[in-house]
Amino acid sequence: MATKLYVGNLTYGTTNATLETLFAPFGEVRSAQIVMDRDTGRSKGFGFVEMGDDQACKSAIAALNGKDVDGRALTVNEARPREDRGGGRSGGGKYGGGGGSRY
């Protein structure tokens, strides 16, 4: 099991410090990061917590997945590797891209 957890369904007011405090009773918290929207600077409502070891992760998942925090049932599970979503206009892909000169 990896030591990084996905935490979803957070309120927009949840901070990195709040997230760290929530997970601290289950073991060492190496990092706690809320994902922010780069355009608005507002929370996207989810984040990631890196725990010290597998047992801390298992304990945190067992205790916090589905737990009501600020009126919302948290989703806590093992983080999956980020998928390459392509992004940008680098050409190729489903919708073509890049473009080029019209003339």
Backbone torsions as a table, in degrees:
resi	resn	phi	psi	omega
1	MET	NA	140.3	177.2
2	ALA	-75.9	167.2	-179.8
3	THR	-102.6	7.5	179.7
4	LYS	-106.1	131.3	-177.9
5	LEU	-115.7	144.0	171.2
6	TYR	-91.3	135.9	177.5
7	VAL	-127.1	115.3	-176.9
8	GLY	-118.5	169.7	179.6
9	ASN	67.1	36.9	177.6
10	LEU	-83.4	151.8	173.6
11	THR	-71.2	157.5	-179.6
12	TYR	-67.8	-16.4	179.4
13	GLY	-87.5	-4.0	-179.8
14	THR	-69.1	133.8	-179.8
15	THR	-109.8	170.6	176.2
16	ASN	-58.7	-42.0	-179.5
17	ALA	-64.4	-40.7	178.4
18	THR	-62.4	-43.6	-179.9
19	LEU	-63.3	-43.3	178.8
20	GLU	-62.6	-42.8	179.4
21	THR	-63.1	-37.4	-179.7
22	LEU	-64.3	-36.2	-175.5
23	PHE	-94.0	-16.8	-175.8
24	ALA	-55.9	-36.7	-179.7
25	PRO	-62.2	-13.5	-174.7
26	PHE	-100.3	-4.3	178.6
27	GLY	145.8	-173.6	-178.5
28	GLU	-64.1	128.9	174.5
29	VAL	-102.3	110.6	-179.8
30	ARG	-78.0	-36.6	176.4
31	SER	-158.1	151.6	176.0
32	ALA	-141.5	117.6	-172.5
33	GLN	-134.5	120.2	172.8
34	ILE	-82.2	136.2	177.9
35	VAL	-83.9	126.6	-176.9
36	MET	-108.6	147.1	174.7
37	ASP	-74.2	124.4	-174.6
38	ARG	-69.3	-23.3	180.0
39	ASP	-83.5	-41.9	-175.3
40	THR	-99.9	-19.2	-177.0
41	GLY	76.1	7.1	-178.8
42	ARG	-95.2	149.7	178.0
43	SER	-58.6	144.8	174.6
44	LYS	-89.9	-1.3	176.5
45	GLY	89.3	10.2	175.3
46	PHE	-147.8	167.4	-179.8
47	GLY	-163.1	-172.0	-178.4
48	PHE	-134.7	142.8	177.3
49	VAL	-126.8	129.9	175.3
50	GLU	-105.3	120.4	-178.0
51	MET	-97.8	164.5	-176.8
52	GLY	-69.9	-31.4	-178.4
53	ASP	-156.9	172.2	-177.6
54	ASP	-60.1	-41.3	-177.5
55	GLN	-63.5	-39.4	177.4
56	ALA	-62.7	-39.9	177.8
57	CYS	-62.3	-48.2	-179.2
58	LYS	-61.0	-42.0	179.8
59	SER	-64.7	-43.3	-179.6
60	ALA	-64.5	-43.2	179.0
61	ILE	-62.0	-47.0	-178.4
62	ALA	-60.5	-38.8	-175.4
63	ALA	-85.7	-32.6	-170.2
64	LEU	-106.6	-20.6	179.4
65	ASN	-65.5	120.0	-178.4
66	GLY	88.9	-7.6	-179.0
67	LYS	-70.0	138.3	178.3
68	ASP	-78.8	119.5	175.8
69	VAL	-129.3	117.7	-178.5
70	ASP	55.4	38.2	176.2
71	GLY	82.6	8.9	-179.9
72	ARG	-128.3	138.9	177.7
73	ALA	-83.4	114.7	-178.0
74	LEU	-67.3	150.0	169.2
75	THR	-111.0	119.0	179.6
76	VAL	-130.3	120.3	176.4
77	ASN	-153.5	173.9	-179.9
78	GLU	-63.8	131.9	179.4
79	ALA	-69.7	139.2	176.3
80	ARG	-98.7	155.5	177.2
81	PRO	-59.8	144.6	-179.6
82	ARG	-66.0	135.1	178.4
83	GLU	-84.1	144.2	175.6
84	ASP	-77.8	112.8	-177.4
85	ARG	-95.8	8.1	179.3
86	GLY	79.8	-84.4	177.4
87	GLY	67.7	162.0	176.0
88	GLY	67.8	-171.6	178.9
89	ARG	-119.8	58.2	-174.9
90	SER	-88.4	6.0	179.4
91	GLY	90.8	169.6	179.7
92	GLY	67.1	-160.7	177.5
93	GLY	76.7	-177.5	-174.0
94	LYS	-63.9	-35.8	-172.9
95	TYR	-110.8	25.5	-178.1
96	GLY	72.3	-139.9	176.1
97	GLY	147.1	-166.6	173.3
98	GLY	57.0	-60.9	-178.9
99	GLY	86.1	-119.3	-175.3
100	GLY	130.0	-174.0	-176.4
101	SER	-74.1	142.4	176.5
102	ARG	-86.9	-12.6	-172.0
103	TYR	-111.5	NA	NA
